[in-house]
Amino acid sequence: MSANPMPANADDSLLRTSALISGLVTMEKLDYAMRVARHRQSQQGLAADAPVADSLLAEILVEQETLTRYQAEQLLLGRTKLNLGPYWITDFIGEGGMGQVFKAEHQVMGRVCAVKVLPGARATDASRESFAREIRMQATLDCPYLVRAFDAGRDGKVHFLVTEYVPGMDLRRLVKSRGPLPVQQAAKIITHAALGLDYAHRKGLVHRDVKPGNILVTPEGDAKVSDVGLAGFAHDLMNDPRAGKIVGTTDYLSPEQIRTPLEIKPSSDIYSLGCTLYYAVCGKVPFPGGDTASKLRRHIDETPWHPRKFAPDITEEFVDIIADMMEKDPRKRISSAAEVASRLEPWAVDSVGVGAVSAMRSPWMSPPPPLSEEEKSDYRADELPPLSDSSNAISQSQEATSEGGQSSQTLTERNLKLSGSGFSEPTVTPFISPPTSMNTGMVIALTVAICLPPALLVGAILGYLVAQR
C-alpha cells in the first residue's frame, strides 16, 4: 500500500485511486459521481472531456453521503487506511488521555460509535496495561448516565476501545460556546453526572478525573460521564499502575488528591463535581490564572470568588450546595453523589434542553487513524503524509490553564476572606466600581455654590487662588 498511490492512467487521480483502494467507494458509485461532475462542468461551459478536479469529485461524494467530509479530506491526501478492524472511521472527535478518539461506524451492523485508540508511538508496556485496565473497567458498567463500552480489539498493533457515541458536545465546549448556563440547565446536567458517579462508586470505582471535558451533553440536555476507565478501584489502589501519582486535571483536583493520592475515596469525585458545577454556572474555573503549582496550593489553602460575583441571580440555597460539594475537608463534604443529585433535584428541570449542539470544527486538518508498524513499513519515508496539527481538537485529558480567566492571578484575588457560605466575598473588585454616592467634599462644594451669590463666590475663589501663591 502506498501513501500516495500514483494514477494508473491519465484519467485517474489521487482521490479516485485512494477511494477505490480504501474500499469506501465502489466503482459504480465513483462512475456515477464522475458523470455528475462532468455535467456540472458542462453547465459552467467547460469541454466534455475536461479533467474533473478532485475537489469537485470529493464534494459530490460527500453530497451523495458516500463519504463523510473527514473521509474525503483524508482521501484527498492519499490516505487509504480509514478503518480499525470492522469499524469505518467517519470523523475525528478529539484527543483523549490514553489516545485519539474517532467517530466510527460498524461495517456490517451500521452502528455509530466512538473508537478510542492507543497509538503505536505510545504502546509501551505501561500504557498497554492502563489501556487494558480501562477496557475491563468499562465493560463492567451499565448505566444510562455513563458512557457504555461496546467492544474492544486490535488492528495490527493498534489497540482500540469501542464505546457509545454521544451526540452533542462536552460541558466545557458548551460553556465556552454559550457562556455560563442557567441554574436549571446546570443542575440537570450535574444531577445526571452525579447519578452516574453514584453508580460507579457503588461498584467500588473512583473516577479521579471529573471535569467539564468528561461530561458529555446531548441536545436534549441529558448528560453522561465519560472516561470512567481512568477510574481506580477504591479498595485496590495499591495494584493500580498509577498509584501514588496525581491523576486528574489541575483546575478540578480535590485537596486530598494533591496531599495523599494513595487515599482517594468517592468524596474526591464530589469535590471535582462541585468545581465543575461552579464552572457551569460561573463560566470560570474556581481558581483561574496562575501556574500548576499555584493552582494546587489554592485548592488546598484558598477559597474561590463567591459564585454571585459572576452569576448574581443564584440563590443562597444553590450556592450552599456548591460550597458543601467543595468543602476542603472530605469529612465535611456532601457524603455521597446520590445526596448531590437529591439536593439538586428542585432545580433540575426535566424539560430543560440545550438545543442543537455540535462540536465546532477545528481550523486544522484532522489526523488520520494510526497505522501499525507493519503498515508504516509499507510507506516510503518521503511519502508519508504529514500529520496535521490537532492542537485545537477537544482535549479529553487536560483543561486549559485558565478557563476564560486572566493569565495571572492579581494580588486582590489572593487577599480573600471566608464568608459564611464557604466562599470568599470579593473585598475589592478588580474592575472599576461605578460611583454609589458623592463624597463629603463634593456635597460641601455644591452647597456653597448654590447658596452664595455669584459675585461673592467668584471673589472667594480668586481670594483662595491669591492666597495659594
Secondary structure, DSSP 8 states (H G I E B T S, - for coil): --SS---SSTT--HHHHHHHHHTSS-HHHHHHHHHHHHHHHHHTT--TTS---HHHHHHHHHHTTSS-HHHHHHHHTT----EETTEEEEEEEEE-SSSEEEEEEETTT--EEEEEEE-GGG--HHHHHHHHHHHHHHHT---TTB--EEEEEEETTEEEEEEE---SEEHHHHHHHH-S--HHHHHHHHHHHHHHHHHHHHTTEE-S--SGGGEEE-TTS-EEE--GGG-EETT-GGGSTTTTS--S-GGG--HHHHH-TTS--HHHHHHHHHHHHHHHHHSS-SS-SS-HHHHHHHHHH---B-GGGT-TT--HHHHHHHHHHT-SSTTTS-S-HHHHHHHHTTT--TT----S------SS--------HHHHHTS-GGGS------TTSEESS---SSSSS-SS--HHHHS-EE-TTSSEE-SS-SS-----S--HHHHHHHHHHHHS-HHHHHHHHHHHHHHH-
